[in-house]
Amino acid sequence: MSAKITLVGCPEALQISQGIVSFHIVTGPASSTAPKGLPLFKASTYTVQCNERQYNRGRASADDKSDLIIEGYLEPRLDGDGKPIIAVVATTLNSMLAQNEKKLEQLRDQFVQTENAYETACATHGENSPHASMALEQWEATKASLLKFLEKHPELKGRELF
């Protein structure tokens, strides 16, 4: 029996052998407080495996050192010494940087679409029309979302915006 899991963290002890990538993700307790009477869990080490192609596709570039987002299935396994480990067979793997770059691209596309909608509304109905005003509001809201996203993610600064 297996269970689905999502892990977020920096890969440690990365090993590549015969097209299989193995690494560890160490996670701490999910909360600093536990319900009354329950002890806090300690940090857990998960051994993650995926194929090399999947690992390389999930990162933004070869030097991408951002945290990985891994979805997969838990499987009980034994390590090389015969000790039981928590193994995760990754079904999807993305880096935070790759995910944020994809989100930035989506926001850019949305910005261009709302800008084009505003220009079309102005050309069709006039600059002072209700249609143009509504399109301008949407364009400005999209621009604000894009700028807020860039503010939250300084690692994306310097990317061509428009």
ROMAR-483380 format. One record per atom (N, C-alpha, C): residue number from 1; atom name; x, y, z. Coordinates in steps of 0.1 Angstrom, whole numbers, plus 2048, in hexadecimal, padded with zeros to 3 digits. Layout:
<sites>
@i NUM; at CA; east X; north Y; up Z .
...
</sites>
This chain:
<sites>
@i 1; at N; east 809; north 7F4; up 800 .
@i 1; at CA; east 800; north 800; up 800 .
@i 1; at C; east 809; north 80C; up 800 .
@i 2; at N; east 805; north 817; up 7F9 .
@i 2; at CA; east 80D; north 823; up 7F9 .
@i 2; at C; east 804; north 82F; up 7FB .
@i 3; at N; east 80A; north 83A; up 7FE .
@i 3; at CA; east 803; north 846; up 800 .
@i 3; at C; east 809; north 851; up 7F8 .
@i 4; at N; east 801; north 85B; up 7F3 .
@i 4; at CA; east 806; north 866; up 7EC .
@i 4; at C; east 80D; north 870; up 7F6 .
@i 5; at N; east 817; north 877; up 7F1 .
@i 5; at CA; east 81E; north 881; up 7F9 .
@i 5; at C; east 823; north 88C; up 7F1 .
@i 6; at N; east 823; north 898; up 7F6 .
@i 6; at CA; east 82A; north 8A4; up 7F0 .
@i 6; at C; east 835; north 8A9; up 7F9 .
@i 7; at N; east 841; north 8AA; up 7F4 .
@i 7; at CA; east 84C; north 8AF; up 7FC .
@i 7; at C; east 851; north 8BB; up 7F5 .
@i 8; at N; east 856; north 8C5; up 7FE .
@i 8; at CA; east 85C; north 8D1; up 7F9 .
@i 8; at C; east 869; north 8D2; up 801 .
@i 9; at N; east 874; north 8D3; up 7FA .
@i 9; at CA; east 881; north 8D5; up 801 .
@i 9; at C; east 88D; north 8D4; up 7F7 .
@i 10; at N; east 898; north 8D6; up 7FD .
@i 10; at CA; east 8A5; north 8D6; up 7F6 .
@i 10; at C; east 8AB; north 8C8; up 7F6 .
@i 11; at N; east 8AE; north 8C3; up 7EA .
@i 11; at CA; east 8B3; north 8B5; up 7E9 .
@i 11; at C; east 8C1; north 8B4; up 7F0 .
@i 12; at N; east 8C3; north 8AA; up 7F8 .
@i 12; at CA; east 8D0; north 8A7; up 7FE .
@i 12; at C; east 8D5; north 89A; up 7FA .
@i 13; at N; east 8E2; north 898; up 7FA .
@i 13; at CA; east 8E9; north 88B; up 7F7 .
@i 13; at C; east 8E4; north 886; up 7E9 .
@i 14; at N; east 8E5; north 88F; up 7DF .
@i 14; at CA; east 8E0; north 88B; up 7D2 .
@i 14; at C; east 8EA; north 881; up 7CC .
@i 15; at N; east 8E4; north 876; up 7C6 .
@i 15; at CA; east 8EB; north 86B; up 7C0 .
@i 15; at C; east 8E4; north 868; up 7B3 .
@i 16; at N; east 8EC; north 866; up 7A8 .
@i 16; at CA; east 8E7; north 862; up 79B .
@i 16; at C; east 8EE; north 855; up 797 .
@i 17; at N; east 8E6; north 84A; up 795 .
@i 17; at CA; east 8EC; north 83D; up 791 .
@i 17; at C; east 8E2; north 836; up 788 .
@i 18; at N; east 8E7; north 833; up 77C .
@i 18; at CA; east 8E0; north 82B; up 772 .
@i 18; at C; east 8D3; north 832; up 76E .
@i 19; at N; east 8D3; north 83F; up 76D .
@i 19; at CA; east 8C7; north 847; up 769 .
@i 19; at C; east 8BD; north 849; up 774 .
@i 20; at N; east 8C0; north 845; up 781 .
@i 20; at CA; east 8B7; north 847; up 78C .
@i 20; at C; east 8BE; north 852; up 795 .
@i 21; at N; east 8B6; north 85C; up 799 .
@i 21; at CA; east 8BA; north 866; up 7A2 .
@i 21; at C; east 8B5; north 863; up 7B0 .
@i 22; at N; east 8BD; north 863; up 7BA .
@i 22; at CA; east 8B9; north 861; up 7C7 .
@i 22; at C; east 8BE; north 86D; up 7D0 .
@i 23; at N; east 8B6; north 872; up 7D9 .
@i 23; at CA; east 8BA; north 87C; up 7E2 .
@i 23; at C; east 8B1; north 87C; up 7EE .
@i 24; at N; east 8B5; north 884; up 7F8 .
@i 24; at CA; east 8AD; north 884; up 805 .
@i 24; at C; east 8A7; north 892; up 806 .
@i 25; at N; east 89B; north 892; up 80B .
@i 25; at CA; east 894; north 89E; up 80F .
@i 25; at C; east 891; north 89D; up 81E .
@i 26; at N; east 896; north 8A7; up 826 .
@i 26; at CA; east 894; north 8A7; up 834 .
@i 26; at C; east 889; north 8B1; up 838 .
@i 27; at N; east 87F; north 8AC; up 83E .
@i 27; at CA; east 874; north 8B5; up 842 .
@i 27; at C; east 873; north 8B6; up 851 .
@i 28; at N; east 870; north 8C2; up 856 .
@i 28; at CA; east 86E; north 8C3; up 865 .
@i 28; at C; east 860; north 8C1; up 868 .
@i 29; at N; east 85C; north 8C4; up 875 .
@i 29; at CA; east 84E; north 8C2; up 879 .
@i 29; at C; east 846; north 8CD; up 871 .
@i 30; at N; east 83A; north 8C9; up 86E .
@i 30; at CA; east 831; north 8D2; up 866 .
@i 30; at C; east 82D; north 8DE; up 86E .
@i 31; at N; east 82D; north 8DC; up 87B .
@i 31; at CA; east 829; north 8E7; up 884 .
@i 31; at C; east 832; north 8E7; up 890 .
@i 32; at N; east 834; north 8F3; up 896 .
@i 32; at CA; east 83C; north 8F4; up 8A2 .
@i 32; at C; east 834; north 8F1; up 8AF .
@i 33; at N; east 827; north 8EF; up 8AD .
@i 33; at CA; east 81F; north 8EB; up 8B9 .
@i 33; at C; east 816; north 8DF; up 8B5 .
@i 34; at N; east 814; north 8D6; up 8BE .
@i 34; at CA; east 80C; north 8CB; up 8BC .
@i 34; at C; east 800; north 8CC; up 8C5 .
@i 35; at N; east 7F5; north 8C5; up 8C1 .
@i 35; at CA; east 7E9; north 8C4; up 8C9 .
@i 35; at C; east 7ED; north 8BF; up 8D7 .
@i 36; at N; east 7E6; north 8C4; up 8E1 .
@i 36; at CA; east 7E8; north 8C0; up 8EF .
@i 36; at C; east 7E9; north 8B1; up 8F0 .
@i 37; at N; east 7F4; north 8AC; up 8F7 .
@i 37; at CA; east 7F6; north 89E; up 8F9 .
@i 37; at C; east 7FE; north 897; up 8EE .
@i 38; at N; east 800; north 89D; up 8E3 .
@i 38; at CA; east 807; north 897; up 8D8 .
@i 38; at C; east 815; north 89C; up 8D7 .
@i 39; at N; east 81F; north 894; up 8D5 .
@i 39; at CA; east 82D; north 899; up 8D3 .
@i 39; at C; east 82F; north 89E; up 8C5 .
@i 40; at N; east 838; north 8A7; up 8C3 .
@i 40; at CA; east 83C; north 8AC; up 8B6 .
@i 40; at C; east 844; north 8A1; up 8AF .
@i 41; at N; east 842; north 8A0; up 8A2 .
@i 41; at CA; east 84A; north 897; up 89A .
@i 41; at C; east 857; north 89D; up 898 .
@i 42; at N; east 862; north 895; up 897 .
@i 42; at CA; east 86F; north 89A; up 894 .
@i 42; at C; east 870; north 89B; up 885 .
@i 43; at N; east 87C; north 8A0; up 881 .
@i 43; at CA; east 87F; north 8A1; up 872 .
@i 43; at C; east 87F; north 893; up 86C .
@i 44; at N; east 879; north 892; up 860 .
@i 44; at CA; east 879; north 885; up 859 .
@i 44; at C; east 881; north 886; up 84C .
@i 45; at N; east 889; north 87C; up 849 .
@i 45; at CA; east 891; north 87C; up 83D .
@i 45; at C; east 88A; north 872; up 833 .
@i 46; at N; east 887; north 877; up 827 .
@i 46; at CA; east 881; north 870; up 81D .
@i 46; at C; east 88B; north 86D; up 812 .
@i 47; at N; east 88C; north 861; up 80D .
@i 47; at CA; east 894; north 85E; up 802 .
@i 47; at C; east 88C; north 85E; up 7F5 .
@i 48; at N; east 890; north 867; up 7EC .
@i 48; at CA; east 888; north 869; up 7E0 .
@i 48; at C; east 88F; north 863; up 7D4 .
@i 49; at N; east 888; north 85C; up 7CB .
@i 49; at CA; east 88D; north 857; up 7BF .
@i 49; at C; east 885; north 85B; up 7B3 .
@i 50; at N; east 88C; north 85F; up 7A8 .
@i 50; at CA; east 885; north 862; up 79C .
@i 50; at C; east 88F; north 85F; up 791 .
@i 51; at N; east 88A; north 85F; up 784 .
@i 51; at CA; east 894; north 85D; up 77A .
@i 51; at C; east 89B; north 86A; up 776 .
@i 52; at N; east 8A7; north 869; up 770 .
@i 52; at CA; east 8AF; north 874; up 76E .
@i 52; at C; east 8A9; north 87E; up 765 .
@i 53; at N; east 8A2; north 87A; up 75B .
@i 53; at CA; east 89B; north 883; up 752 .
@i 53; at C; east 890; north 88B; up 759 .
@i 54; at N; east 889; north 885; up 762 .
@i 54; at CA; east 87E; north 88C; up 769 .
@i 54; at C; east 885; north 896; up 772 .
@i 55; at N; east 890; north 893; up 779 .
@i 55; at CA; east 897; north 89C; up 782 .
@i 55; at C; east 89C; north 8A8; up 77A .
@i 56; at N; east 8A2; north 8A6; up 76E .
@i 56; at CA; east 8A7; north 8B1; up 766 .
@i 56; at C; east 89C; north 8BA; up 760 .
@i 57; at N; east 891; north 8B4; up 75C .
@i 57; at CA; east 886; north 8BC; up 757 .
@i 57; at C; east 87F; north 8C4; up 762 .
@i 58; at N; east 880; north 8C0; up 76E .
@i 58; at CA; east 879; north 8C7; up 779 .
@i 58; at C; east 880; north 8D3; up 77E .
@i 59; at N; east 88C; north 8D5; up 77A .
@i 59; at CA; east 894; north 8E0; up 77F .
@i 59; at C; east 894; north 8EB; up 774 .
@i 60; at N; east 896; north 8F7; up 778 .
@i 60; at CA; east 896; north 903; up 76F .
@i 60; at C; east 8A2; north 902; up 766 .
@i 61; at N; east 8AE; north 8FE; up 76C .
@i 61; at CA; east 8BA; north 8FE; up 765 .
@i 61; at C; east 8C4; north 8F4; up 76C .
@i 62; at N; east 8CF; north 8F1; up 766 .
@i 62; at CA; east 8D8; north 8E8; up 76D .
@i 62; at C; east 8DE; north 8ED; up 77A .
@i 63; at N; east 8DE; north 8FB; up 77C .
@i 63; at CA; east 8E3; north 900; up 788 .
@i 63; at C; east 8D8; north 905; up 792 .
@i 64; at N; east 8CC; north 900; up 78F .
@i 64; at CA; east 8C0; north 904; up 798 .
@i 64; at C; east 8C2; north 8FD; up 7A5 .
@i 65; at N; east 8C3; north 905; up 7B0 .
@i 65; at CA; east 8C5; north 900; up 7BD .
@i 65; at C; east 8B9; north 903; up 7C6 .
@i 66; at N; east 8AE; north 906; up 7C0 .
@i 66; at CA; east 8A2; north 909; up 7C8 .
@i 66; at C; east 89B; north 8FC; up 7CD .
@i 67; at N; east 892; north 8FE; up 7D7 .
@i 67; at CA; east 88C; north 8F2; up 7DD .
@i 67; at C; east 884; north 8EB; up 7D2 .
@i 68; at N; east 882; north 8DE; up 7D4 .
@i 68; at CA; east 87B; north 8D5; up 7CB .
@i 68; at C; east 86D; north 8D3; up 7D1 .
@i 69; at N; east 863; north 8D2; up 7C8 .
@i 69; at CA; east 856; north 8CE; up 7CB .
@i 69; at C; east 854; north 8C0; up 7C5 .
@i 70; at N; east 852; north 8B6; up 7CE .
@i 70; at CA; east 852; north 8A8; up 7CA .
@i 70; at C; east 844; north 8A2; up 7CD .
@i 71; at N; east 83D; north 89C; up 7C4 .
@i 71; at CA; east 831; north 895; up 7C7 .
@i 71; at C; east 834; north 886; up 7C3 .
@i 72; at N; east 830; north 87D; up 7CC .
@i 72; at CA; east 832; north 86F; up 7C9 .
@i 72; at C; east 82B; north 866; up 7D3 .
@i 73; at N; east 830; north 85A; up 7D3 .
@i 73; at CA; east 82A; north 850; up 7DC .
@i 73; at C; east 835; north 84B; up 7E6 .
@i 74; at N; east 830; north 849; up 7F2 .
@i 74; at CA; east 839; north 843; up 7FD .
@i 74; at C; east 839; north 834; up 7FB .
@i 75; at N; east 845; north 82F; up 7FC .
@i 75; at CA; east 847; north 820; up 7FB .
@i 75; at C; east 851; north 81C; up 806 .
@i 76; at N; east 84E; north 812; up 80E .
@i 76; at CA; east 858; north 80E; up 818 .
@i 76; at C; east 863; north 806; up 811 .
@i 77; at N; east 86F; north 809; up 814 .
@i 77; at CA; east 87A; north 803; up 80D .
@i 77; at C; east 886; north 801; up 817 .
@i 78; at N; east 890; north 7F9; up 813 .
@i 78; at CA; east 89C; north 7F8; up 81B .
@i 78; at C; east 8A7; north 7FF; up 814 .
@i 79; at N; east 8B0; north 805; up 81C .
@i 79; at CA; east 8BB; north 80C; up 816 .
@i 79; at C; east 8C6; north 801; up 814 .
@i 80; at N; east 8D2; north 805; up 810 .
@i 80; at CA; east 8DD; north 7FC; up 80D .
@i 80; at C; east 8E1; north 7F4; up 819 .
@i 81; at N; east 8DF; north 7FA; up 825 .
@i 81; at CA; east 8E3; north 7F3; up 831 .
@i 81; at C; east 8D8; north 7EA; up 837 .
@i 82; at N; east 8CC; north 7EA; up 830 .
@i 82; at CA; east 8C1; north 7E2; up 835 .
@i 82; at C; east 8B8; north 7E9; up 83F .
@i 83; at N; east 8BB; north 7F6; up 841 .
@i 83; at CA; east 8B2; north 7FE; up 84A .
@i 83; at C; east 8A6; north 802; up 843 .
@i 84; at N; east 89A; north 802; up 849 .
@i 84; at CA; east 88E; north 807; up 842 .
@i 84; at C; east 88F; north 817; up 840 .
@i 85; at N; east 88A; north 81B; up 835 .
@i 85; at CA; east 88A; north 829; up 832 .
@i 85; at C; east 87D; north 82D; up 82C .
@i 86; at N; east 87A; north 83A; up 82D .
@i 86; at CA; east 86E; north 840; up 827 .
@i 86; at C; east 872; north 844; up 818 .
@i 87; at N; east 86D; north 83C; up 80F .
@i 87; at CA; east 871; north 83F; up 801 .
@i 87; at C; east 865; north 846; up 7FA .
@i 88; at N; east 868; north 84F; up 7F1 .
@i 88; at CA; east 85E; north 856; up 7E9 .
@i 88; at C; east 861; north 854; up 7DA .
@i 89; at N; east 858; north 84E; up 7D3 .
@i 89; at CA; east 85A; north 84C; up 7C5 .
@i 89; at C; east 853; north 858; up 7BE .
@i 90; at N; east 85B; north 861; up 7B9 .
@i 90; at CA; east 856; north 86E; up 7B3 .
@i 90; at C; east 84E; north 86C; up 7A7 .
@i 91; at N; east 842; north 871; up 7A6 .
@i 91; at CA; east 83A; north 871; up 79A .
@i 91; at C; east 83B; north 87F; up 793 .
@i 92; at N; east 83C; north 88A; up 79A .
@i 92; at CA; east 83F; north 897; up 795 .
@i 92; at C; east 84A; north 89E; up 79D .
@i 93; at N; east 852; north 8A6; up 796 .
@i 93; at CA; east 85D; north 8AD; up 79D .
@i 93; at C; east 85F; north 8BA; up 796 .
@i 94; at N; east 85E; north 8C5; up 79E .
@i 94; at CA; east 861; north 8D2; up 798 .
@i 94; at C; east 869; north 8DA; up 7A3 .
@i 95; at N; east 871; north 8E3; up 79E .
@i 95; at CA; east 878; north 8EC; up 7A7 .
@i 95; at C; east 86F; north 8F8; up 7A9 .
@i 96; at N; east 871; north 8FF; up 7B5 .
@i 96; at CA; east 86A; north 90B; up 7B8 .
@i 96; at C; east 86D; north 915; up 7AD .
@i 97; at N; east 879; north 916; up 7A9 .
@i 97; at CA; east 87D; north 920; up 79E .
@i 97; at C; east 875; north 91D; up 791 .
@i 98; at N; east 875; north 911; up 78D .
@i 98; at CA; east 86E; north 90D; up 781 .
@i 98; at C; east 85F; north 910; up 782 .
@i 99; at N; east 859; north 90D; up 78D .
@i 99; at CA; east 84B; north 910; up 790 .
@i 99; at C; east 849; north 91F; up 78F .
@i 100; at N; east 851; north 927; up 796 .
@i 100; at CA; east 850; north 935; up 796 .
@i 100; at C; east 852; north 93B; up 788 .
@i 101; at N; east 85B; north 936; up 780 .
@i 101; at CA; east 85D; north 93B; up 772 .
@i 101; at C; east 851; north 938; up 76A .
@i 102; at N; east 84A; north 92D; up 76C .
@i 102; at CA; east 83E; north 929; up 765 .
@i 102; at C; east 833; north 933; up 768 .
@i 103; at N; east 832; north 936; up 775 .
@i 103; at CA; east 827; north 93F; up 77A .
@i 103; at C; east 82A; north 94D; up 774 .
@i 104; at N; east 837; north 951; up 774 .
@i 104; at CA; east 83A; north 95E; up 76E .
@i 104; at C; east 836; north 95F; up 75F .
@i 105; at N; east 839; north 954; up 758 .
@i 105; at CA; east 835; north 954; up 74A .
@i 105; at C; east 826; north 955; up 748 .
@i 106; at N; east 81E; north 94E; up 751 .
@i 106; at CA; east 80F; north 94F; up 750 .
@i 106; at C; east 80B; north 95D; up 753 .
@i 107; at N; east 811; north 963; up 75D .
@i 107; at CA; east 80D; north 971; up 761 .
@i 107; at C; east 810; north 97B; up 755 .
@i 108; at N; east 81C; north 979; up 74F .
@i 108; at CA; east 81F; north 981; up 743 .
@i 108; at C; east 815; north 97F; up 738 .
@i 109; at N; east 811; north 973; up 735 .
@i 109; at CA; east 807; north 971; up 72B .
@i 109; at C; east 7FA; north 977; up 72E .
@i 110; at N; east 7F6; north 976; up 73B .
@i 110; at CA; east 7EA; north 97C; up 73F .
@i 110; at C; east 7EA; north 98C; up 73E .
@i 111; at N; east 7F6; north 991; up 741 .
@i 111; at CA; east 7F8; north 9A0; up 740 .
@i 111; at C; east 7F6; north 9A4; up 731 .
@i 112; at N; east 7FC; north 99D; up 728 .
@i 112; at CA; east 7FC; north 9A0; up 71A .
@i 112; at C; east 7ED; north 99F; up 715 .
@i 113; at N; east 7E6; north 994; up 719 .
@i 113; at CA; east 7D8; north 993; up 715 .
@i 113; at C; east 7CF; north 99E; up 71A .
@i 114; at N; east 7D1; north 9A2; up 727 .
@i 114; at CA; east 7C9; north 9AD; up 72C .
@i 114; at C; east 7CC; north 9BA; up 726 .
@i 115; at N; east 7D9; north 9BC; up 722 .
@i 115; at CA; east 7DD; north 9C8; up 71B .
@i 115; at C; east 7D7; north 9C9; up 70D .
@i 116; at N; east 7D7; north 9BD; up 706 .
@i 116; at CA; east 7D1; north 9BD; up 6F9 .
@i 116; at C; east 7C2; north 9BF; up 6FA .
@i 117; at N; east 7BB; north 9BA; up 704 .
@i 117; at CA; east 7AD; north 9BB; up 706 .
@i 117; at C; east 7AA; north 9CA; up 708 .
@i 118; at N; east 7B2; north 9D1; up 710 .
@i 118; at CA; east 7B0; north 9E0; up 712 .
@i 118; at C; east 7B2; north 9E7; up 705 .
@i 119; at N; east 7BC; north 9E4; up 6FE .
@i 119; at CA; east 7BE; north 9EB; up 6F1 .
@i 119; at C; east 7B3; north 9E9; up 6E7 .
@i 120; at N; east 7AE; north 9DD; up 6E7 .
@i 120; at CA; east 7A2; north 9D9; up 6DE .
@i 120; at C; east 796; north 9E1; up 6E3 .
@i 121; at N; east 793; north 9E1; up 6F0 .
@i 121; at CA; east 788; north 9E8; up 6F5 .
@i 121; at C; east 789; north 9F7; up 6F2 .
@i 122; at N; east 794; north 9FD; up 6F3 .
@i 122; at CA; east 796; north A0B; up 6EF .
@i 122; at C; east 793; north A0E; up 6E1 .
@i 123; at N; east 799; north A05; up 6D8 .
@i 123; at CA; east 797; north A06; up 6CA .
@i 123; at C; east 788; north A04; up 6C6 .
@i 124; at N; east 782; north 9FB; up 6CC .
@i 124; at CA; east 774; north 9F7; up 6C8 .
@i 124; at C; east 76A; north A01; up 6CE .
@i 125; at N; east 76B; north A04; up 6DB .
@i 125; at CA; east 761; north A0B; up 6E2 .
@i 125; at C; east 765; north A19; up 6E7 .
@i 126; at N; east 771; north A1D; up 6E5 .
@i 126; at CA; east 776; north A2A; up 6E9 .
@i 126; at C; east 77D; north A29; up 6F7 .
@i 127; at N; east 786; north A32; up 6F9 .
@i 127; at CA; east 78F; north A31; up 705 .
@i 127; at C; east 787; north A34; up 712 .
@i 128; at N; east 77C; north A3C; up 711 .
@i 128; at CA; east 774; north A3F; up 71D .
@i 128; at C; east 768; north A36; up 71F .
@i 129; at N; east 767; north A2C; up 718 .
@i 129; at CA; east 75B; north A23; up 719 .
@i 129; at C; east 75C; north A1A; up 725 .
@i 130; at N; east 751; north A15; up 729 .
@i 130; at CA; east 751; north A0B; up 735 .
@i 130; at C; east 759; north 9FF; up 732 .
@i 131; at N; east 758; north 9FA; up 725 .
@i 131; at CA; east 760; north 9EE; up 721 .
@i 131; at C; east 76F; north 9F1; up 723 .
@i 132; at N; east 774; north 9FC; up 71E .
@i 132; at CA; east 782; north A00; up 720 .
@i 132; at C; east 786; north A01; up 72E .
@i 133; at N; east 77D; north A07; up 736 .
@i 133; at CA; east 780; north A09; up 744 .
@i 133; at C; east 781; north 9FC; up 74C .
@i 134; at N; east 778; north 9F2; up 748 .
@i 134; at CA; east 779; north 9E5; up 74F .
@i 134; at C; east 786; north 9DE; up 74A .
@i 135; at N; east 789; north 9DF; up 73D .
@i 135; at CA; east 795; north 9D8; up 738 .
@i 135; at C; east 7A2; north 9DE; up 73F .
@i 136; at N; east 7A1; north 9EB; up 741 .
@i 136; at CA; east 7AD; north 9F2; up 747 .
@i 136; at C; east 7AE; north 9ED; up 756 .
@i 137; at N; east 7A3; north 9EC; up 75D .
@i 137; at CA; east 7A4; north 9E7; up 76B .
@i 137; at C; east 7AA; north 9D9; up 76B .
@i 138; at N; east 7A6; north 9D0; up 762 .
@i 138; at CA; east 7AB; north 9C3; up 761 .
@i 138; at C; east 7BA; north 9C3; up 75E .
@i 139; at N; east 7BE; north 9CB; up 755 .
@i 139; at CA; east 7CC; north 9CC; up 751 .
@i 139; at C; east 7D5; north 9D1; up 75D .
@i 140; at N; east 7D0; north 9DB; up 764 .
@i 140; at CA; east 7D7; north 9E1; up 76F .
@i 140; at C; east 7D8; north 9D6; up 77B .
@i 141; at N; east 7CD; north 9CF; up 77D .
@i 141; at CA; east 7CD; north 9C4; up 787 .
@i 141; at C; east 7D7; north 9B9; up 784 .
@i 142; at N; east 7D8; north 9B6; up 777 .
@i 142; at CA; east 7E2; north 9AC; up 772 .
@i 142; at C; east 7F0; north 9B1; up 774 .
@i 143; at N; east 7F2; north 9BD; up 771 .
@i 143; at CA; east 7FF; north 9C3; up 773 .
@i 143; at C; east 803; north 9C3; up 781 .
@i 144; at N; east 7FA; north 9C7; up 78A .
@i 144; at CA; east 7FD; north 9C7; up 799 .
@i 144; at C; east 800; north 9B9; up 79D .
@i 145; at N; east 7F9; north 9AF; up 799 .
@i 145; at CA; east 7FC; north 9A1; up 79C .
@i 145; at C; east 80A; north 99C; up 798 .
@i 146; at N; east 80D; north 9A0; up 78C .
@i 146; at CA; east 81A; north 99D; up 786 .
@i 146; at C; east 825; north 9A3; up 78F .
@i 147; at N; east 824; north 9B0; up 792 .
@i 147; at CA; east 82E; north 9B7; up 79A .
@i 147; at C; east 82F; north 9B2; up 7A8 .
@i 148; at N; east 824; north 9AE; up 7AE .
@i 148; at CA; east 823; north 9A8; up 7BB .
@i 148; at C; east 82B; north 99B; up 7BB .
@i 149; at N; east 828; north 993; up 7B1 .
@i 149; at CA; east 82F; north 986; up 7B0 .
@i 149; at C; east 83E; north 988; up 7AF .
@i 150; at N; east 842; north 991; up 7A7 .
@i 150; at CA; east 851; north 994; up 7A5 .
@i 150; at C; east 857; north 999; up 7B2 .
@i 151; at N; east 84F; north 9A1; up 7BA .
@i 151; at CA; east 854; north 9A5; up 7C7 .
@i 151; at C; east 856; north 99A; up 7D0 .
@i 152; at N; east 84D; north 990; up 7D0 .
@i 152; at CA; east 84E; north 984; up 7D9 .
@i 152; at C; east 859; north 97B; up 7D5 .
@i 153; at N; east 85D; north 97C; up 7C8 .
@i 153; at CA; east 867; north 972; up 7C3 .
@i 153; at C; east 873; north 97A; up 7BD .
@i 154; at N; east 87C; north 97F; up 7C5 .
@i 154; at CA; east 887; north 987; up 7C0 .
@i 154; at C; east 891; north 97F; up 7B7 .
@i 155; at N; east 890; north 972; up 7B8 .
@i 155; at CA; east 899; north 969; up 7AF .
@i 155; at C; east 895; north 96B; up 7A1 .
@i 156; at N; east 889; north 970; up 79E .
@i 156; at CA; east 884; north 972; up 790 .
@i 156; at C; east 887; north 980; up 78B .
@i 157; at N; east 88C; north 989; up 793 .
@i 157; at CA; east 88F; north 996; up 78F .
@i 157; at C; east 899; north 996; up 784 .
@i 158; at N; east 898; north 9A0; up 77B .
@i 158; at CA; east 8A1; north 9A0; up 770 .
@i 158; at C; east 89C; north 998; up 764 .
@i 159; at N; east 892; north 991; up 765 .
@i 159; at CA; east 88C; north 989; up 75A .
@i 159; at C; east 884; north 994; up 751 .
@i 160; at N; east 884; north 991; up 744 .
@i 160; at CA; east 87D; north 99A; up 73C .
@i 160; at C; east 86E; north 999; up 73E .
@i 161; at N; east 868; north 9A5; up 742 .
@i 161; at CA; east 85A; north 9A5; up 745 .
@i 161; at C; east 850; north 9A5; up 73A .
@i 162; at N; east 853; north 9AE; up 730 .
@i 162; at CA; east 849; north 9AF; up 726 .
@i 162; at C; east 84F; north 9AE; up 718 .
</sites>
